[in-house]
């Protein structure tokens, strides 16, 4: 990417490539405009990423008013693959044209290798990967289980899955079946709601919130029993980063898209430095968590995302089927996918406001397939 600074008129900006203005210390009007190289210009989804890094590049080098070159983390091959995968899956369901989606792909250090914020940037510049706050549903559950393991429990620890009532709220299992007790490993793999809520209440919601914050989830999490089932909105970027921290051995990451900013003459203006972070948990806890998430794909709710080699991840569906998530990782890549509607209506409207299991599977499959396409071949 290339950035240009200079004096321009006062007309309001309307999008990438238009005039972006700010005031320097001398209160002069300046612009911040991005030019993408030809290879990336052809990929519509790249503009979401370009908008996102423009804001950060301006913050990193706002006081340097010369032409600048921005070196980014984007992988053009993965970016193209992500855009094609999302487009194919969203267009597969011709009966639901209002479906939207987003994708983020990260490496173990938090480098953003691909970002797609929607199916058509030129129709909607809203970046659903970074700006949207949607309920992750069961995709949030690994944070509850990680908190529990960090407190001394282990995958073989058993917990009751019998009906539970907290105030006037009664969580329900999706299949309507309640078991006497299940191991933590089984509860996560099969995504049992009641066992997960009981686990969260046992260890304390504050521990789950603290664990989520340490993993990089910055949005407000409501201290309610439904927290364990992903009732608080989060961004796809932040939740994918949380999974990446589990995948990389337990080291929290800061998702980033800029490696350095140079002047037109090649002089450094900004260079990202390696971050020193404290592990979120012991190696034994992280190993157990990875093993449990592998089981989700091996035999649990995410088995449709199997790619024929070692992989881990978790599905998620929000209340009334407004959101479908899948976040998975394999061999150094962590990919997060969200599918839903901007108006927050159920993805399939049927009599009584319900959605059949077949319809739900169709939309979860969108997320599975996109992740499979991204992770199968690096």
HELIX and SHEET records of a PDB file:
HELIX    1   1 UNK A   38  UNK A   41  1                                   4    
HELIX    2   2 UNK A   46  UNK A   61  1                                  16    
HELIX    3   3 UNK A   76  UNK A   92  1                                  17    
HELIX    4   4 UNK A  137  UNK A  140  5                                   4    
HELIX    5   5 UNK A  141  UNK A  150  1                                  10    
HELIX    6   6 UNK A  184  UNK A  189  1                                   6    
HELIX    7   7 UNK A  193  UNK A  203  1                                  11    
HELIX    8   8 UNK A  205  UNK A  214  1                                  10    
HELIX    9   9 UNK A  225  UNK A  229  5                                   5    
HELIX   10  10 UNK A  236  UNK A  247  1                                  12    
HELIX   11  11 UNK A  283  UNK A  298  1                                  16    
HELIX   12  12 UNK A  303  UNK A  305  5                                   3    
HELIX   13  13 UNK A  319  UNK A  321  5                                   3    
HELIX   14  14 UNK A  351  UNK A  353  5                                   3    
HELIX   15  15 UNK A  357  UNK A  376  1                                  20    
SHEET    1   A 5 UNK A  33  UNK A  35  0                                        
SHEET    2   A 5 UNK A   2  UNK A   4 -1                                        
SHEET    3   A 5 UNK A  68  UNK A  72 -1                                        
SHEET    4   A 5 UNK A 258  UNK A 263 -1                                        
SHEET    5   A 5 UNK A 268  UNK A 271 -1                                        
SHEET    1   B 2 UNK A  21  UNK A  23  0                                        
SHEET    2   B 2 UNK A  29  UNK A  31 -1                                        
SHEET    1   C 5 UNK A 112  UNK A 116  0                                        
SHEET    2   C 5 UNK A  99  UNK A 106 -1                                        
SHEET    3   C 5 UNK A 333  UNK A 341 -1                                        
SHEET    4   C 5 UNK A 323  UNK A 330 -1                                        
SHEET    5   C 5 UNK A 312  UNK A 317 -1                                        
SHEET    1   D 2 UNK A 134  UNK A 135  0                                        
SHEET    2   D 2 UNK A 233  UNK A 234 -1                                        
SHEET    1   E 2 UNK A 158  UNK A 160  0                                        
SHEET    2   E 2 UNK A 181  UNK A 183 -1                                        
END                                                                             
